Amino acid sequence: MDTIQYTLPQDRIPRAWYNILADLPRPMAPVLHPGTMKPIGPDDLAPLFPMSLILQEVSTERDIEIPGEVRQVYAQWRPSPLFRARRLEKALDTPAHMYYKYEGVGPAGSHKSNTAVPQAFYNKQEGTKRLTTETGAGQWGSALAMASAFFGLECKVYMVRVSYDQKPYRRALMEAFGASITASPSRETETGRAILAEHPHSNGSLGIAISEAVEMAAKDPHTKYALGSVLNHVLLHQTVIGLEAMEQMAMAGDEPDVVLGCTGGGSNFAGLAMPYVGRKIKGQCHARVVAVEPAACPSLTKGRFTYDFGDTGHLTPLVKMHTLGSTFVPPGIHAGGLRYHGMAPLVSHVMDLGLMEAITVHQLDAFAAGIQFARSEGIIPAPEANHAVAGAVREALRAKEEGKPRTILFSLSGHGHFDMQSYIDYQAGKLENYEYPAEEIAMALAGLPTVS
Ligand SMILES: *Cc1c(COP(=O)(O)O)cnc(C)c1O
């Protein structure tokens, strides 16, 4: 029988996260205080995050130990399986070997729990009572709600309005875990009230919801803020994906020629890819590393690599990243988790170093690939993950054209069981491609902060 699943025993859950900051040929640009334009220090972030996470954010230590309590929770779904997509290979009639690391096996259905659990753990350890956060499609909110329940924290989620209305089951899941959910923009915060005054029917965006969650955390000493992507410590926690995948690829006796993941804020992609990029820097890996982003929100391929705010209300520090402008509200594509104006500074930096590349996929092509994947592999991917599938299929078809073998590894970041409305709409022919919103992006970029 041909092997299709590579599983590791529980004691092979990684003991340390891999921090690529230790191996980068050039350090990242500093995070700046928006008032003074000077680099910020750990104390500046203390109102928002527990110190252990702030120290991880700036750490240049290569291996950061995973606490035993966190590994114990990970053990419920980790190590996650690596599959060889043999039926998909056959359907595509490709000489390529296609592997996917499946993160939908966690109880909340995506890779987000890999960082929700340690974030809740460190907050609990440092005395936090309540966490606030944003969520787009609801995957991050679900993961943090679950982790908060495990560690006895209250959890308050600002959910982007369009998703709040479109995805009532995600809301119900978060509430079942004990979280309280508010549609964003809301009347609870200054940012929310200001946006509603101007746009009473605003769809909301991740940038707006982040402002609301940050504002609430900054006002209350017992409340901290948790972010589901973008920051170094989040990407760090996700490296369990790539570290496990490396062992599993060794079991399969294959080495990837190309590693792909979809990118919203960059965390599942970085989780799979950064351990490979680390090997590339040391000359131990030849794989191309490819980020796949939506054509409607193309921060890496069309954005500017410069300092910008992480949120729309301009409450966060300035970070250097690929950005479409913090006031840009992306079109309402169904991959809600990819509707972010910026890209993780770490991913942006690795791109700038020439260690990776990026491509875009239109919404309809992403769903077509997702359906083909479902019919071959039996898993309905999340709309976000469909972008990675589309990128992998593109690579497999190119291998076929060239008549050359190629080993493809991609991240299947989550399942789409709570996103079936988007599949209903797709099958009914109701989804559309959005043109690249050039004018709105130009406007948002014109408002970038000036950093001398
Ligand atoms: C949130 C999410 C994404 C996008 O976020 P990243 O930080 O770029 O990974 C992608 N896929 C799924 C399933 C998600 O939940």
The ligand as an SDF file (V2000), in Angstrom:
LIG
                    3D

 15 15  0  0  0  0  0  0  0  0999 V2000
   -6.3080   33.3330    9.8670 C   0  0  0  0  0  0  0  0  0  0  0  0
   -6.1420   32.3370    8.8200 C   0  0  0  0  0  0  0  0  0  0  0  0
   -5.2800   32.5620    7.7320 C   0  0  0  0  0  0  0  0  0  0  0  0
   -4.5560   33.8580    7.5160 C   0  0  0  0  0  0  0  0  0  0  0  0
   -3.6950   34.2340    8.5360 O   0  0  0  0  0  0  0  0  0  0  0  0
   -2.1380   34.0100    8.5010 P   0  0  0  0  0  0  0  0  0  0  0  0
   -1.6400   34.7000    9.6950 O   0  0  0  0  0  0  0  0  0  0  0  0
   -1.6130   34.6290    7.2220 O   0  0  0  0  0  0  0  0  0  0  0  0
   -1.8970   32.5540    8.5280 O   0  0  0  0  0  0  0  0  0  0  0  0
   -5.1210   31.5510    6.8030 C   0  0  0  0  0  0  0  0  0  0  0  0
   -5.7920   30.3880    6.9070 N   0  0  0  0  0  0  0  0  0  0  0  0
   -6.6350   30.1420    7.9370 C   0  0  0  0  0  0  0  0  0  0  0  0
   -7.3430   28.8410    7.9910 C   0  0  0  0  0  0  0  0  0  0  0  0
   -6.8170   31.1040    8.9250 C   0  0  0  0  0  0  0  0  0  0  0  0
   -7.6270   30.8510    9.9490 O   0  0  0  0  0  0  0  0  0  0  0  0
  1  2  1  0
  2  3  1  0
  2 14  2  0
  3  4  1  0
  3 10  2  0
  4  5  1  0
  5  6  1  0
  6  7  2  0
  6  8  1  0
  6  9  1  0
 10 11  1  0
 11 12  2  0
 12 13  1  0
 12 14  1  0
 14 15  1  0
M  END
$$$$
